[in-house]
Amino acid sequence: MIDTVLQRRIVISGAHVATVDPDGTEFPAGTVVVEDRRIVFVGPGPAPDYGDDVPAEHVDGSGHLLTPGLVNTHHHFYQWLTRGRAQEKDLFGWLTELYPAWARLDEELVYAAARGSIAALLTSGCSTAADHHYVFPAGSGDLIGASVRAARELGLRFQAARGSMDLGQSRGGLPPDFAVEGTDAALAATEQAIDDYHDPAPDAMVRVSVAPCSPFTVSQALLTGGAALARRRGVRMHTHGAETQEEAEFCREQFGQTPTEFLDSRGWLGDDVWLAHCVHLDPAAIERIGETRTGVAHCPSSNARLGAGVAPIPELLAAGAPVGLGVDGTSSNETGQLGPEIRQALLAARARRGPAALTARQALQLATAGGARCLGRDNEIGSIEPGKLADLALWRIDGPLHSTIADPVAALAMGALPPLALLLVQGQPAVTEGHLTRADAEDIAQQAATAARRLAKRAGLR
């Protein structure tokens, strides 16, 4: 056995610590100690006296809220280049307008888009993100690799959901034929992405999931083949489900089933699956998703932006389904930030079901432990507990926008997004005092703007 030498210790003290552990433990003036990549102590009062010569960094958490790093369960990084378009369209109209642009992506453009998306996520407290990329134009290069490279450079824990579409308009699908892949080619490329980038280790920074796009963009052969591939390789499965009423009508017309019944019959429910959106669910679907422990990525801002509706989150939680939060693509959620989705989820639930529909702490749980559960990483991230990976967000709540909010958790879940003082990912700072530690935000912005103009010119967009 090779002895490992402790390299670094970080002591964060004096913060209100919301652990989001199974008991909802909080310490009003708590301390968290990190050694290298893991949390080793959580509790009230000062840190233990270790009596060794390990270099220690002390962080004064007074006036701050310490939470787990946020977990984004659904995103489309490439959409950073097409924000602000199709502003009054529903999902199908929005997709129809934007597919021609997305079908002209290449590796360089996706890299620029991923850097922009990741910068927005990190600076909003997000330490882990799942990106669902499903557009792969012929000859466009290694698009999954481009996003992996951006995540590694900026310090994001990354779940690459290798998507696919093979059902073009000529076969009854929504996307144009030039935007889809062949079924066998899509499955082969998905397995190649697993070979190239998936890390099954408990502290992995990159994992890969199998992620055919949606019932109206993939054939049944791709859907069932993707499920078989994922389970053979031991990776998780992701797709869109029950996002809009139009999708529900498509499934009834094409398959004689609801979207949930269709996915269930093709092997796409289970505790190794998480679905994006799940807005239009009948009681039977909610019960089935709950009993199979299928995860749900709740995207409240995107659902509102596209007029899709409000997902039945209180009912899904009551049924036992793991529920996390998602930004969704930044062409339907232009902020690109995960932090504000905590407040959006709370408000959407209450607008639909009343003021007790979702509490501030339940909203925070969605953004942390719930998301970790969706990604199958709840033993590693999503709460502040000894032994877990040191993904932590320290929020300043004593400033002018938050100092009079009586409850520190409500300051995050109900107030404006607090300034982010520190974001640790794997025990390493990715953000300090609101600024990226590994890249210049202005350079990222300029690179992304140039890429957006190039893509618009290719696609003939104004």
Residue pairs with C-beta under 8 A, 6 or more apart in sequence:
6 35
6 36
6 54
7 36
7 54
7 55
8 35
8 36
8 54
8 55
8 57
8 427
9 33
9 34
9 35
9 50
9 54
9 55
9 56
9 57
10 33
10 34
10 56
10 57
10 59
10 390
10 424
10 427
11 31
11 32
11 33
11 34
11 47
11 56
11 57
11 58
11 59
12 31
12 32
12 33
12 34
12 59
12 61
12 66
12 392
12 394
12 422
13 30
13 31
13 32
13 46
13 47
13 58
13 59
13 60
13 61
14 29
14 30
14 31
14 60
14 61
14 62
14 64
15 29
15 30
15 32
15 61
15 62
15 64
15 65
15 66
15 394
16 26
16 27
16 28
16 29
16 30
16 64
16 65
16 66
16 397
16 408
16 409
17 26
17 27
17 30
17 31
17 32
17 42
17 66
17 384
18 26
18 65
18 66
18 67
18 361
18 364
18 384
18 408
18 409
19 25
19 26
19 27
19 42
19 68
19 383
19 384
19 385
20 67
20 68
20 364
20 365
20 368
20 369
20 382
20 383
20 384
21 369
21 383
21 384
21 385
22 383
24 361
26 409
27 42
27 43
27 44
28 44
29 44
29 45
29 62
30 42
30 43
30 44
30 45
30 66
31 41
31 42
31 43
31 44
31 45
31 46
31 47
32 39
32 41
32 42
32 66
32 384
32 392
33 39
33 40
33 41
33 42
33 47
33 48
34 40
34 390
34 392
34 424
34 427
35 54
35 427
36 390
36 427
37 203
37 389
37 390
37 426
37 427
37 428
38 387
38 388
38 389
38 390
38 427
39 384
39 385
39 386
39 387
39 388
39 389
39 390
39 392
40 386
40 387
41 47
41 48
41 386
42 384
42 385
42 386
59 394
59 422
61 394
62 398
63 396
63 397
63 398
64 394
64 395
64 396
64 397
64 398
64 421
65 394
65 395
65 397
65 408
65 409
65 411
65 412
65 418
66 384
66 392
66 393
66 394
66 395
67 125
67 364
67 368
67 384
67 392
67 393
67 395
67 412
68 127
68 368
68 369
68 372
68 381
68 382
68 383
68 384
68 391
68 392
68 393
69 125
69 126
69 127
69 128
69 157
69 368
69 381
69 391
69 392
69 393
69 423
69 424
69 425
70 124
70 125
70 126
70 127
70 128
70 325
70 338
70 339
70 342
70 367
70 368
70 371
70 393
71 126
71 127
71 128
71 129
71 324
71 325
71 367
71 368
71 370
71 371
71 372
71 374
71 375
71 377
71 381
71 382
72 121
72 126
72 128
72 129
72 130
72 324
72 325
72 326
72 327
72 338
72 371
73 130
73 274
73 276
73 295
73 297
73 324
73 325
73 326
73 371
73 374
73 375
74 130
74 132
74 238
74 276
74 277
74 297
74 299
74 326
74 327
74 328
75 117
75 121
75 129
75 130
75 131
75 132
75 326
75 327
75 328
75 329
76 131
76 132
76 133
76 134
76 328
76 329
76 330
76 331
77 110
77 113
77 114
77 117
77 118
77 131
77 133
77 147
77 150
78 102
78 105
78 109
78 110
78 113
78 114
78 133
78 135
78 143
78 329
79 98
79 102
79 113
79 117
79 329
79 330
79 331
79 332
80 112
80 113
80 114
80 116
80 117
80 330
80 336
80 448
80 452
81 101
81 105
81 109
81 112
81 113
81 448
81 451
81 452
81 455
82 98
82 101
82 102
82 331
82 452
82 455
83 330
83 331
83 334
83 336
83 452
84 331
84 334
85 97
85 98
85 331
85 461
86 93
86 94
86 97
86 98
86 331
89 96
89 97
89 306
90 244
90 246
90 306
90 307
90 308
91 243
91 244
91 246
91 247
91 306
91 308
92 174
92 244
92 246
94 306
94 331
94 332
95 174
95 175
96 174
98 331
99 135
99 175
99 176
99 179
100 176
100 179
100 459
100 460
101 455
101 456
101 458
101 459
101 461
102 135
102 179
103 135
103 137
103 176
103 178
103 179
104 137
104 455
104 458
104 459
105 135
105 137
105 140
105 143
105 455
106 137
106 140
106 141
106 143
107 140
107 141
107 142
107 143
107 145
107 146
108 141
108 146
108 451
109 451
109 454
109 455
110 133
110 140
110 143
110 146
110 147
111 146
111 147
111 149
111 150
112 447
112 448
112 450
112 451
113 448
113 451
114 131
114 146
114 147
114 149
114 150
114 151
115 150
115 153
115 154
115 439
115 444
115 447
115 448
116 336
116 444
116 445
116 447
116 448
117 131
117 330
117 336
118 129
118 150
118 151
118 154
118 156
119 154
119 436
119 439
119 441
119 444
120 330
120 335
120 336
120 337
121 129
121 156
121 327
121 336
121 337
121 338
122 154
122 155
122 156
122 423
122 425
122 430
122 431
122 436
123 337
123 420
123 423
123 431
123 434
123 435
123 436
123 441
124 337
124 338
124 339
124 340
124 417
124 420
125 338
125 339
125 393
125 395
125 417
125 420
125 423
126 156
126 337
126 338
126 339
127 156
127 157
127 381
127 391
127 392
127 393
127 423
127 424
127 425
127 430
128 156
128 157
128 158
128 159
128 371
128 372
128 375
128 377
128 381
128 391
128 425
129 151
129 156
129 157
129 158
129 159
129 338
130 159
130 160
130 161
130 209
130 238
130 297
130 326
130 375
131 147
131 158
131 159
131 160
131 161
132 161
132 163
132 211
132 213
132 238
132 276
133 143
133 144
133 147
133 160
133 161
133 162
133 163
134 163
134 164
134 165
134 211
134 212
134 213
134 217
135 163
135 165
135 179
136 143
136 164
136 181
136 186
136 189
137 178
137 179
144 160
144 162
144 193
144 196
144 197
144 208
145 196
145 197
147 158
147 160
148 158
148 160
148 197
148 206
151 157
151 158
151 205
151 206
152 158
152 205
152 206
153 438
153 439
154 430
154 436
154 438
154 439
155 425
155 426
155 428
155 430
155 437
155 438
156 425
156 430
157 204
157 205
157 381
157 391
157 425
157 426
158 205
158 206
158 207
159 207
159 208
159 209
159 236
159 375
160 193
160 197
160 206
160 207
160 208
160 209
161 208
161 209
161 210
161 211
161 238
162 189
162 190
162 193
162 194
162 208
162 209
162 210
162 211
163 211
163 212
163 213
164 181
164 186
164 187
164 189
164 190
164 211
164 212
164 213
164 218
164 222
164 226
165 173
165 175
165 179
165 180
165 181
165 186
165 212
165 213
165 217
165 218
166 180
166 181
166 182
166 183
166 186
166 218
166 219
166 221
166 222
167 173
167 174
167 175
167 180
167 216
167 217
167 218
167 219
167 222
168 175
168 176
168 177
168 178
168 179
168 180
169 175
169 176
169 177
170 177
171 219
172 254
173 180
173 216
173 217
173 218
174 216
174 217
175 217
180 217
181 189
183 219
183 221
183 222
183 225
186 212
186 222
187 222
187 225
187 226
187 229
190 210
190 226
190 229
191 229
191 233
193 208
194 208
194 210
194 233
194 235
197 206
197 208
198 206
198 207
198 208
198 233
198 235
199 205
199 206
199 207
200 207
200 234
202 379
202 380
203 380
203 389
203 426
205 426
207 235
207 236
207 375
208 235
209 230
209 235
209 236
209 237
209 238
210 226
210 227
210 229
210 230
210 233
210 235
210 236
210 237
210 238
211 226
211 237
211 238
211 239
212 218
212 222
212 223
212 226
212 239
213 239
213 240
214 239
214 240
214 241
214 243
214 247
215 223
215 240
215 241
215 247
215 250
215 251
215 254
215 255
215 259
215 262
215 263
216 247
216 250
218 226
220 266
223 239
223 266
223 268
224 266
224 267
226 237
227 237
227 266
227 267
227 268
228 267
230 236
230 237
230 272
231 272
236 272
236 273
236 274
236 375
236 376
237 268
237 270
237 272
237 273
237 274
238 273
238 274
238 275
238 276
238 297
239 263
239 268
239 273
239 275
239 276
240 247
240 275
240 276
240 277
241 259
241 260
241 263
241 268
241 275
241 276
241 277
241 278
242 248
242 258
242 259
242 260
242 275
242 277
242 278
242 279
242 280
242 281
242 285
243 276
243 277
243 278
243 279
243 280
243 303
243 308
244 279
244 280
244 306
244 308
244 309
245 280
245 309
247 259
247 280
248 258
248 259
248 280
251 257
251 258
251 259
251 261
251 262
252 258
255 262
257 265
258 282
258 285
259 280
259 285
260 269
260 281
260 284
260 285
260 288
260 289
261 285
263 269
263 275
264 288
264 292
268 275
269 288
269 289
269 292
269 294
270 292
270 293
270 294
271 292
271 293
271 294
271 295
272 376
273 292
273 294
273 295
274 294
274 295
274 296
274 297
274 322
274 324
274 374
274 375
275 289
275 294
275 295
275 296
275 297
276 296
276 297
276 299
276 326
276 328
277 296
277 297
277 298
277 299
277 303
277 308
277 311
278 289
278 296
278 298
278 311
278 312
278 316
279 303
279 308
279 309
279 310
279 311
280 309
281 289
281 311
281 312
281 315
281 316
283 315
286 312
286 315
286 316
286 319
286 321
287 319
289 296
289 316
289 319
289 321
290 316
290 318
290 319
290 320
290 321
291 319
291 320
293 320
293 321
293 322
294 321
294 322
295 321
295 322
295 323
295 324
295 373
295 374
295 375
296 311
296 313
296 316
296 321
296 322
296 323
296 324
296 374
297 324
297 325
297 326
297 374
298 311
298 313
298 323
298 324
298 325
298 326
298 345
298 366
299 325
299 326
299 327
299 328
299 333
299 341
300 310
300 311
300 325
300 341
300 344
300 345
300 347
300 348
301 327
301 328
301 333
301 335
301 340
301 341
301 344
302 308
302 326
302 327
302 328
302 329
302 332
302 333
303 309
303 310
303 311
303 328
303 348
304 310
304 344
304 348
305 332
305 333
305 334
306 332
310 348
310 349
310 351
310 352
311 348
312 352
313 323
313 345
313 348
313 349
313 357
313 358
313 366
314 349
314 353
314 357
314 358
316 323
317 323
317 362
322 370
322 373
322 374
323 366
323 370
323 374
324 366
324 367
324 370
324 371
324 372
324 373
324 374
324 375
325 338
325 341
325 342
325 345
325 366
325 367
325 370
325 371
326 338
326 341
327 333
327 335
327 336
327 337
327 338
327 341
330 336
337 417
338 367
339 367
339 412
339 417
339 420
340 417
341 367
342 363
342 364
342 366
342 367
342 412
342 413
343 363
343 413
343 414
343 415
343 417
345 358
345 363
345 366
345 367
346 358
346 359
346 360
346 362
346 363
346 413
346 414
349 357
349 358
350 356
350 357
350 358
360 407
360 409
360 410
360 412
360 413
360 414
361 409
361 413
363 413
364 409
364 412
364 413
368 382
368 383
369 378
369 382
369 383
370 382
371 382
372 378
372 380
372 381
372 382
372 383
373 382
379 388
380 388
380 389
381 388
381 389
381 391
382 388
384 392
389 426
389 427
390 424
390 426
390 427
391 424
391 425
391 426
392 422
392 423
392 424
393 420
393 422
393 423
393 424
394 420
394 421
394 422
394 423
395 411
395 412
395 418
395 419
395 420
395 421
396 402
396 418
396 419
396 420
396 421
397 403
397 405
397 408
397 411
397 412
397 418
399 418
399 419
401 415
401 416
401 418
402 411
402 415
402 416
402 418
405 411
405 414
405 415
411 418
412 418
419 433
419 434
420 431
420 434
421 432
421 433
421 434
422 429
422 431
422 432
422 433
423 429
423 430
423 431
423 432
424 430
429 437
430 436
430 437
430 438
431 437
435 441
436 444
455 461
456 462
